Amino acid sequence: MIEVKKKELIGEGSTIKFEYQKEGVTQSGFVVFFEGQYHAYLNQCRHMLIELDYKPNEFMDDQRQWIVCSTHGAIYHPKSGECISGPCRGESLQKLNVTESNDVLWIEIN
């Protein structure tokens, strides 16, 4: 389980990136605060096995409405992780379970 402090997510569309070890490999994920809820995803584009954020922790478009792959321009819905535009349309980001406990979010790594 990964621990993320809620206070690190300030405002609609804010994100926080985290890293973890899985089977000896460093991977990353991120949490997005969207429409009053927290959603977490594996930081990996569905089109190619690359991270979504070219600049660290920049996952959202300028209006903070959509998750965007900085390499391919694929657009994902923050609530569902579904790709709504781009080369992987119809596929979804790998969702990670989020549990809230007071001021902490616990991210379950699959």
C-alpha positions as CSV (number, residue, x, y, z in Angstrom):
1,M,0.0,0.0,0.0
2,I,1.2,3.5,-0.9
3,E,0.4,6.4,1.4
4,V,-0.5,9.8,0.0
5,K,-1.4,12.8,2.1
6,K,-4.7,14.5,1.0
7,K,-3.3,17.9,1.6
8,E,-0.9,17.4,-1.3
9,L,-3.9,17.5,-3.7
10,I,-5.2,21.1,-3.7
11,G,-8.1,21.9,-5.9
12,E,-10.1,20.4,-8.7
13,G,-7.9,18.5,-11.2
14,S,-4.8,18.4,-8.9
15,T,-2.6,15.4,-9.1
16,I,0.2,13.7,-7.2
17,K,2.7,11.2,-8.6
18,F,4.1,8.4,-6.6
19,E,6.6,5.6,-7.2
20,Y,6.7,2.0,-5.9
21,Q,8.5,-1.3,-6.4
22,K,6.7,-4.2,-8.0
23,E,8.6,-7.4,-8.7
24,G,11.9,-5.5,-8.4
25,V,10.9,-2.9,-11.0
26,T,10.2,0.8,-10.1
27,Q,6.9,1.9,-11.4
28,S,4.8,5.0,-10.9
29,G,1.2,5.9,-10.5
30,F,-0.8,9.0,-9.8
31,V,-3.8,10.3,-7.9
32,V,-6.2,12.8,-9.3
33,F,-8.8,14.8,-7.4
34,F,-11.8,15.2,-9.7
35,E,-15.4,16.2,-8.9
36,G,-14.8,15.7,-5.2
37,Q,-13.4,12.2,-5.5
38,Y,-9.9,10.7,-5.5
39,H,-8.9,8.4,-8.4
40,A,-5.6,6.6,-8.8
41,Y,-4.1,5.0,-11.9
42,L,-0.9,3.3,-13.1
43,N,1.1,5.9,-14.9
44,Q,1.2,4.2,-18.2
45,C,-0.3,5.1,-21.5
46,R,-2.6,2.4,-23.1
47,H,-1.1,3.1,-26.5
48,M,2.5,2.4,-25.7
49,L,4.2,1.4,-22.4
50,I,5.4,4.9,-21.5
51,E,4.5,7.2,-18.7
52,L,1.8,9.8,-19.3
53,D,3.7,12.8,-17.9
54,Y,6.6,14.1,-19.9
55,K,7.1,16.8,-17.2
56,P,6.9,15.3,-13.7
57,N,3.3,15.3,-12.3
58,E,1.8,17.1,-15.3
59,F,-1.1,14.8,-16.2
60,M,-4.0,17.3,-16.8
61,D,-4.9,19.6,-19.6
62,D,-4.8,23.4,-19.0
63,Q,-8.4,23.4,-17.9
64,R,-7.9,20.5,-15.5
65,Q,-10.7,18.6,-17.2
66,W,-8.9,15.6,-18.8
67,I,-5.9,13.4,-18.3
68,V,-3.6,13.8,-21.3
69,C,-0.7,11.6,-22.5
70,S,2.1,14.2,-23.2
71,T,3.6,12.0,-25.9
72,H,0.6,10.9,-28.0
73,G,-2.1,13.3,-27.0
74,A,-4.4,10.6,-25.9
75,I,-7.2,12.0,-23.7
76,Y,-8.5,10.1,-20.7
77,H,-11.5,10.8,-18.5
78,P,-10.3,11.4,-14.9
79,K,-13.2,9.5,-13.3
80,S,-13.1,6.3,-15.3
81,G,-9.6,6.3,-16.9
82,E,-11.3,5.7,-20.3
83,C,-9.5,7.0,-23.4
84,I,-12.0,9.2,-25.2
85,S,-9.7,10.5,-27.9
86,G,-6.4,9.4,-29.5
87,P,-4.7,6.2,-30.6
88,C,-6.0,4.0,-27.7
89,R,-9.7,5.2,-27.9
90,G,-12.0,2.9,-25.9
91,E,-9.2,1.4,-23.7
92,S,-8.8,2.5,-20.1
93,L,-5.9,3.3,-17.8
94,Q,-5.2,0.7,-15.1
95,K,-7.2,1.8,-12.1
96,L,-5.7,1.4,-8.6
97,N,-8.0,1.2,-5.5
98,V,-8.1,4.2,-3.2
99,T,-9.1,4.1,0.4
100,E,-9.6,7.3,2.5
101,S,-8.6,7.4,6.1
102,N,-8.8,10.8,7.8
103,D,-6.1,12.9,6.0
104,V,-4.5,10.0,4.2
105,L,-5.2,8.1,0.9
106,W,-4.1,4.5,0.8
107,I,-3.4,3.3,-2.7
108,E,-3.5,-0.5,-3.3
109,I,-1.0,-1.8,-5.8
110,N,-2.2,-4.7,-7.8
